[in-house]
C-alpha cells in the first residue's frame, strides 16, 4: 500500500474520479511492460481533503492499494514472523544499476529487499495519483500537459535521435491523446512500428531497452519561477522533478545539448514585429528563459536508461561471502519508456501547480483564477507596447 499527502491545493477545485483512474491506468500501459501490470490494479482511495468531489482547502490524503499486496504479506511483514511461520530468506546479491548496494551501505542493512522495495518505481504510482489533483488545477487554469516518446534505444526520429531540434505541437492535449493511441506512445506511426519491433527483438534476446521522451505544457502564463534565487528557477525545479524518476539519466530544456553547438544568432528566440504585434520567431528555449516561463510551449526532453534487472541477472557478488554471483532477478519490464513519460507528466504537473500557487497565490480557485487573469492581462499589455 502506498500513502500520500498533498498540501496546499486551493478550495473549490472539482475532481473527476474517472479521470484520476485514467491517469493511473496510463502509467501501467505501454508496449514492453511485464505481465505484472495486469495484476497491479490500483485502487485509489481519498481519505481527506475532498468532499463531494471538491477540494476543501485541507491537505488531501490518499491511499493506493495493490491487488498483489496479499501475496507479499509475509515477506514484507511489519512484525517478526511467528514461530510457526517459515523464515524469510535474505536477498544478499545487489543489482548493478540499482540503489541496492549504496542503500545497504548507507542504512547498514544486510537484506537487499529493505532497499529495493522503496527504491522500486512502484512508488511512482502515488506520484501519478497525487498529480491528478495538480492536473485538474492546471486544466482549470487553461494549462495542458502531455508527453510522447521520440526514441526507443537506437530507433529514433532522425533529428530527435541525434540531438536535433524538436518542434512544438499545435495542440498539446490532442497530441497526447494521439500518443496514447500508440502502443509505444509515439506520434509517428511508422516510427512507432519500428520501436515495437525493436522491443520484440530485445525480449527475444533477454535484454532491456531505454529511450527518450518529451514532456510538453501549453497555456502557461509568463513569469512562473524566478530569476532572483537559484532554487526558485522553474527550469531547475522541473529538471530536478523529472530527473528524480527512477532510471532517468538526463533532462534537457528546449534544444538542450544542441544549444552548445549553435551560434548565438541561431540559439535564441528573437522577437519579430508584424501585423500580429511583437512575438517570438521560435521556441528553442523550450518555454523557459532566466528560470521563468515565457508563455511559449514548455518542452522538456528526458533520457531513460535500460532497466538493469535483466533475465539471468548482471554480474554481481554476495555481500555476505564476497563470492561472485548474479544480480537479483524478480520481475522486470523489457521497456518502460512510455510509462516513464506518463510519470514525468505527473512530476511536471505537480511542479507547475506548485509554481502557480507560489507565484500567484489563492486559498480558493476563484482567487487563483482572478490573480492569473491579472498576470495574463499585464503580459498582454506589455506585448502591445503598453508597459505602463
N, C-alpha and C positions, 0 to 999 in steps of 0.2 A: 504494500500500500504506500502511495506517495501522498504527502500532505503539502499544502502551500497556502501562503497568506499574501494577499495583495493589498497594500495600504495606500491610501491617497486617491482612490477613484472618487470623482465627484458624485454627489447625489443626483438622481434623476436620469441616469443612463439606462436605457432599455436594453435588456439582454435577450437573446434568442437561443433557447435550449437546443434546437436542431442545428443552428449554425455552430454552436460550440462543439457538438458531437461530430459535425462535418470536419472541423479543423483537426480533431483528434484522429479521425479516420484517414485524413490526408497524410498524416505523419506515418501511418502504418503501411502505406502503399508504396509502389514503385517496383519496377522490374529488377530482380536480383535480390529481393528480400528473402529471408529464410521463412520456412513454413510456420515458425513460431508466431509470426504476426497475425496468423489466422486464429491463434489461441489467445493472444494477449488483448482481448477486447477490453476497452477502457470504460469503466463505469464511473462517470463523474458525478460527484455529489457536492453541492454547495451548502455549507452548514452555517454561514453567517454573512452579513453584509448585503444581502439581497432579499427583497420582499416583493412577492407578486411579480417577479421578473424585472424589477427595477432596483438599481443600487440605492442604498440608504445613506451613503457617506461613511459608513463604518468599514473597518477592514473586511475584506472578502476572504473567507476561509473555504478551502476546497479539499476534498478527499478524492483520490483516484485509486479505485480498487482494481485488482488484476485477477482475471479468472485463473491464472496459473499459481496464485499465491498459496493455495492449499497444498499443492504438490511440494512446496518448499518449506512447509511449516516447521518440520523437524530440523532441517539443515540450517535454517535461519532463526531458530527459536531464540526468544529474548532470554529465557532462563535455561539453566543447565538441564541436560536430558535426565529423565527419571531413570531409576535403577534398571527397569525392565525395557528401556529403550536402547537400541544399538548405538554405539558411539559413532559420531560423525567424523569420518576421516579428514585429516587436514590436507589442503592443497598447498604444496610447497615448491612448485615449479613456476616461477614468474614468466609472463609472456613478454617477449621483446616488443616494444612499441606501445605498451600499455602502462598504466600507473602502478602496476603490481609491485615491482621491486622498490622503487622510490617510496611508495606508500608504506610498505612494510618497514623499511628502514626509518622513515620519519616517525611513525607511530609505534615503533617497537613491537611489531606483530609477527607471528610465526605462521599465519594462515593467509594465503592469497585471497581467500574469499572475503575476509574482513575489509579488503580494499576494493576488489573488483565489483562488488555489488553496488557500492555508491559511485564508483568511477564509471559504471556502465552508462551507456547512452539511454537506458531505460528512463533515467530521471528527466530526460528532455520532454517526456510526456506531460509532466506537470508544468514545464515552461510553456508548452503549447496551450495547456488548459488555462493558465493564468493570462496568457496573451490574448485569449478570446475577448476578455474584458477590454484590454487595450485596443484591440482591433475594432471593437464596437464603438469605442470613444473616437478613434481616428475617423471611422466612417461617418459618424455624426458631424465631424468637422470637415467633411469633404475630402478626406485623405484616403487613398487606396494603396495597399501594399501587396506585392506579388513577387513571384520568382519563376525562373526557368533554367533548365540545365543546358550548358553550352559545350560540355565536353565530358566524355567517359573515357578514361585512360587516354590513348592516343587518337581516339575518334573525336574530332572537334571541327567546329566551323573554321574555315581557313584563316580568318582574321582572329577570332577569339582564341583559337588554339595556339596561336603564335604571339599572343600578347597584343593583338590589334585593337582598334577602337570599336567598342560595342555600341551600337546605335540605341537611342531611346525608342520606345514603342508609342504608338498613338494613344493607346488606352491600356493602362496597367492592369486593371481588373479584367478586361476582356482577354488580354494576353495570358494572364494567369489561368483563366478558365480553359483556354486552348492548350496550355501546357499540361493541365490536369488531365486532359483527354488522351495524352500520350503516355504509354507505359513507363517512359523514362523522363517525362515532363520536359520534352524538347519541343520547341516551336517549329522546327523544320522536320517534316515527316520523313524525308529521305535520310537525313542525318540520324533521326531517332531510330530508324530501322537498322542502321549500321551499328548504333550503340547497343541495341538489343542483341545483335549477332555477336558483338564483342563480349558482352556479358555471358552469353551462352558458351563461347569459347573458353572463358575463364573458369566457368563452372565445370566444364569437362576436364580441364587440366588441374582442377583443385586449387585455384588461386582466387585472389580478390582484386578489386579494382577501385580506384578513386576517380576524381574528376573535378570539374569546375561548374559553378552555377552563378547566376546573377540575381540579386535581390533589388527590386525597384520600388519606389514610392512616389506617387504623384499627389499634387494638391497641397504640398507643404507651404506654409507662409514663409516669408523672408525673415531671416534673423533668429531661427531657433539655434540654441547654443550660444557661445560667446567667444570672442577673441581675447577677453580680458584675463582669463585664467586657464592654465593648461588642462585642468581636469573638467572644465566646462565646455571644451571644444567638442562639438557634436561629432566631428569626424573621429576623434579619439574614442568617444563613448561608443559609437557604432562599431568601430573596429574591434574594440575590446569585447563588446557583446557578441559579435559573430565569431570571433576567434576563441571564445570560451566554449564553443560547441566541440564535443569530442571529435577528434580526427581532423579538425580544420587547421591547416598549416600556414595559410596566408590569406590576407584580406586586402583588396585593392579598392581605392576610391576613384571613380571615374575611369580615366585611361590607365590608372595605376602605374605599373613599372614602365609602361611605354612613355610616360611623361619624361623619363630620364633620357630618352633617345630623341626627343623632338626639340627643335629650336623654339625659342620663346614666341615667335610670331605664330607658330602652329600649336603651341601647347595650351594657350589661353583662349578664353571665350570673349572675344571682342564685342563691344556694343555697336550696333548699327541703328541708324535712324532712317525710317522710311514712312510711308503713309500710315503705318500702324503705330508710329511713335518709336521710342527707343526700345530695343530688345536685344537679346544676345544672339550672336551668329552661330553658336554651337553650344555643346554641353560637355566639353572634355573634362571639366571639373567634377562631373557626376553630381551636380546639385549642391556642392559644398565648397565654400571659399572662406578662408580665415577661421575655420572651425564653426562656421554658421551655414544654415541653409540659404540657398539663393532663390528659391522659388521654382527652380527648374526640377526636372525629374531626378530624384535621388537614385544613384546607381552604385551598388557595391558588388564586387566580384570576389568570390571565395574559392579557395582550392582545398579539396579534401583528399587526404592520403588513403591508400587502400587499408582495409582492416588487417591487423596483424594476427587475428585469430583465424588461422588458415588450416584447412584439413590436414591432419598429420602433425601440426604444430611446428613452430620455428625452433631452431636450435636454442637451447637454454641450459639451465643447471638446477639442481635441487639445493635449496638454501640450507637444508638440514645435513646434507652429506658432501656437498660440493661436487658431486658427480654429474657429468653431462646428461642431459635429458631433453625432452621435447616440451615446449610450452603447452599450457593447459588448452584443451580444445573442448568447449562445451556447446556452444551454439554461435553461429556467425552468418552474416549476410555475404553474398558474393559482391554486391554493390549496394550502397545506401545513399548515393549522391542525391537522387530525387527526394528522399525523405529528409536529408540534411538541409536541403533548400527550404523545405517547409519549416523546419526548426529555426533556420536563420530568419525567415519571415517573422516568426514569433518573437525572436530577440529584437528585431528591428521595430516591431510594433510596440513592445514594452519600452524600448529606449525612446522612441519618438513620442509616445504618450507621456512619459515622464518629462521630456523636454518641453512639451506643450504646457503641462501643468506648472513646471518650474518657471517658465518664461512669462506665461500669461495669467496663471492663477485662476481660481474659481472653485468655490466649495460646491457649486451645483453646475449642471450642464448649461443652464441658462446664463450664468455668469461667465463661464468659459467661452461660450459662443459669442457673447457680447464683446469680450476682450479680443477674441480672434477677429471679429469683424472690424474692430478699430485698427488692429495691426495691418490687416489687408488694405483698409482704406488709406492708411498712411503710405503704404508701399505703392499703391496705385497713383496717389497724388505725386509722389516723388518721381515716378517713371514718366509722368506727364510733364515734368519740369517745374512742378509747383512744390518747392521744398519748404514753404512757409509753414 
